[in-house]
């Protein structure tokens, strides 16, 4: 990954995490924020899915297919978690968390390998 692409990837992932963190903090003060009728976890899952989708696209376009697959796995997990929260299915929510954790473990393994 060249320096410019690496910087773009870091910015995308960083912004997704900052927005997710800000969502949790503000929602703890005002439960009706940011989307009335949606849980904080659902909003966080949506932000994370979008951020990791952009990060995956950057990785795949740069030719780093292994990390791109890890990011796409994270996107699938966040989307499953989002669906679980939207339809109030505990099994889907737990499945989404498991897939996100698996994606994180895979990306850590790639980093250590």
Order of alpha helices (4+ residues) and beta strands (2+ residues): alpha-alpha-alpha-alpha
